[in-house]
Amino acid sequence: MRIDAHQHFWLYNSAEYGWIDESMSTIRRDFLPQDLVPGLSENDFDGSVAVHTRQTLEETRWLLELAAASPRILGVVGWVDLRSPEAHSQLKSLAENPKLVGVRHIVQAEPDDRFLLQPDFLRGISLLEEFNLAYDILIYTRHLPAAAEFVEKFPRQRFVLDHMAKPPIKAGEIDVWEKGIRQLAAFPNVFCKLSGLVTEAAWDSWKPEDFRPYLDVVLGAFGSKRLMIGSDWPVCTLAAEYPSVINLEAQYIAELSGDEQQAIWSTNALEAYGIPPERSK
């Protein structure tokens, strides 16, 4: 079994997708499940986890509708206003759909580098265990110390670090990022996605060897039982086509045992997101 643990869908419009600037003009269009099917099939994926891009309940509901109509969408990581007094009722309503497997907030865009530790946000995170939902951590290197403090408060909550916390690959820097990654990985309830790397490198001139030092760090820190494959499609296409992204990750883990590879391809994603294995059959 193979699972793409991180991809997106959207109906593009400039007002709601302002983050897609002129440098990203090639993804200023709609991306829907039928557009992903060829990539999944050509790379032997059984399905994927769709992750929100807009912080609206409307988008979360829309992704769940797509998942209901698309068996290859195995789960949805949506958005809920975890700071709201209505967070519990929002979660209860959405979690009635078994394909909601996680929640995410775009912390990397928050002006407060310690946003994760705000009391109202912590209160919202404390609700997720009741609904058996994972929490995806979307941050930059500078947020890693706060993320470790944050995770320490919730030893029973499953966390998934998106995009390896976006290491500064283009700049060739590693020391500060590595220290933060090792601190966060010390908590056994944190998983990590090998995703979003090509867009952190030089889009037009990256080489496979650019990524190895960073991949070596997360493999050493998290081990093969807490890593998972993700494409970050269609954002990844800014720097590489879908097969190139997957091949980059596949070649790296090819050095591992068969059981370790299977864990990274699918088993870890099933565990992290509480997805029943039979859902992909």
N, C-alpha and C positions, 0 to 999 in steps of 0.2 A: 504494500500500500504506500502511496505517496500523497502528501497533502501540502499544498501551497498555503502556508499559515498566515500570509499577509498580502492582500490585494484590495483594490478599491473599485467602486463604480460611481459614476456621476452623470447627471444631465447638466451639461455645462451652460453657465451664463456668467457674464463678467461681474455682475453685482455680487453674487454669492461665492464666487471663486476668485476673489481678488488676489489671493496668494499665487495664482498661476500667472506670473508676470510675462513680459515680452520675451524673456529668455526661455520661457517654457511654452512658446506659441504652438508647438507641435502637439501638445495635449489639451489645447483649447477646443475640445469637442466632446461629444458624448462617449462614454465607455460603459457598456452594458454586458450582461452575462454572455450573450451570444458572441461578443467580441473576444471574450476570454477563452471560450471553448477550444478554438484551435491550439492555443498555447498550452492548455492543460493536456489535450490529447497528444500533441507532438512530444510532450515531455513526460508522458506516462503518469500524470497526476490523476488521482481518483476524485479529487475535489479541492475546495479551498475554503479559507476563512475570509469573509468580506469585512473590512474595517471602515468605519465612517470617516468622512473628511469634514463634514459640516457639523457643528455642535448644535443640533436641533433634534427634538423628538420626532419631528416630521421625517427627517432622514433616517432615523433608526427604524421607524415604522415602514418606510419605503424599502429599506434593505431587507427587512423581514418578509415583506411581500415578495421581493425578488427571490429570496431563499425558498419561500413556499412553492414558487413556480419553477425553481431550478434545483433539482436534486444534487447537483454538484457543488452547490453552496452548502457546506456542511455546518457552518456556524456564522454568526454575525457578532462583531464587536461594535456595539453602538454607543450612543451618548445619552446620558441622563444628567440632569442638573443636580449633582451630588451635594451642592451647597444649599439647595432649596429645602424649605420645610416640607415640600411636597415630594421629596426624593423617594421616600418609602412607597408612596402610592404610585409614583411613576414606575419604579422598579417592579412592583407587584403586578401592574398591568402588563408591562412589556415581557416580564419573565414567564407569563402564561404561555408564551411561544417558546417551545423547547429549542429553537434554533438561536435564541439569544444566549450566547456563551460568555460574553464579557462586556465590559464597559471601559471607555477611555476618555480622558480629557487631554486637550492639546496644551499640556503644561509648558512645552517649549516656547509657546507664544505669550505666556504670562509675564508681565513685567517684574513680578516678585519671584526671585530665584528660589525662595523657600515656600512657594505656593502650596506644595504638597503637605506642608505642616500647618496650614491654616486650620483653626478649630472646626469651622463649619465643613470643610472638605474632609477632615478626618472623621467627622460624624457620619458623613455620607459613605465613606469607604467602609465603615463598620457595619453597614447594612448589607454589603454584598454577600457575605458568607451565608446569610439566611436564604438567599436565592441561588446559591451555588454558582456564582458568577466570578470569573477571573477579572483582574484589573490590568489593563495594558498601560505601561509607563512610557510616555513619549517625552523624552528630554534630550538635552545636550550635555556635553561633558561637565559644564559648570554646575549642573544640577545634581550630579551624582552623590555628593556628600549629603545633601538634604534627602535624596531618595533612600539612602541607607538608613537614616534616622526614621524616615517614614515607614519603611518596610518592617523595621524592628518592632514597631507598635502593633503589628498584625501577624503574629506567627502562624495563624491558621488560614490566612488568606492567600490564594494563589495569585502570583504576580507574573507578568510577562513583560520583559524589557524589549521595546521596539527598536529595531535598527542598531542594536549594540550601543545605544546612546549616541549615535552619530559621531563616531571618532573622526578626528581632524586628519583624514587621510591625505587630502590635497596638500596640506601644509607639512605632512610628514612628521607630525608631532604624535607622541604616544605616552610619555611618562605620566602626565597628570591624569589622562584618560585611564591608563592602566591601573593606577592606584585606586581610582574611584570604582572601576569595574570589579576589582578584586574585593573591595570592601562590600559592594552590593552582593556579589556572588557568594559571599560567606553565609548568606541566609538561604537555607535549602528550599524555601518556598518560592524562589524567584527563577523563572525560566528566561531564556534569551533567544531572540530571533536573529538568524544570520540573514538580514534583509537590509535594503536601503543603502548598501555600501557603494555601488557604482556612482550614485549621485553625490556622495561625499568625496569622491576622487575628481580628478580632472576629466570632465565629461568626454572630451575628444581625444585624450591621449593616455588613458589609464592602461596599465598592464596588470596581468594576474598577480605578479609578484608584489604589486603595491599593497595588496590586501593581506598577504600571509602573516605579517607580524601581528596584525590586529586579530585575525582569526586564531592564531596561536594563543593569544592572551585569553580569549573567551573560551576556547576549548580547555585550556589549563585551569581556568577559574571555575567554569560551570560544569565541565565534564560532558561526556556525550549524552547523559541522561537528562540534561536540561537545555539542550539546544534544539532549534527547529529551523527548517528551511522556509524562507519566504521570499517572494519576488519583489514586492512593493510595486507591482504592475497597476496602472500604466505609468506611474511616476518614473519607474526605472528606465522607461524607453527614452528618456532624455539623454541617457548616457550609454545605453546598450539595449539590444533587442532581447525579448523574453528568453529565448534559448541560451543566449550568451550569459545572462545573469544566472540562470539555473545551472549551466555547465560550470561556471566559476565555483559555485558552492559544491556541486557534485564532485568536481575534481579534487577539491580540498578534502572532503570527507572520505574519498575513495581509499585513503591510506588506513582507514579505521577498519575494525572487524565488521563482519556482516551484521551482527546484532547491534553494534553501535550505529552503523549507518541506518538500519531500520528505525532505530529510536529517533534519530534526527529527521528522517524523512516523514515519519508519521506518529509513532507511538507517543512521543513527548507532546505533540500538539493535541492528541486525543486526551492525554492526561491533564495537561494544563487547562484545557477548555472544557473538560468534562463531556467530550463528544462520544456517544456510544459508537463502537467500531462498526456496528451493523448499519449505521447511517450512510456509510460510503459504499455500501454494496448495492 
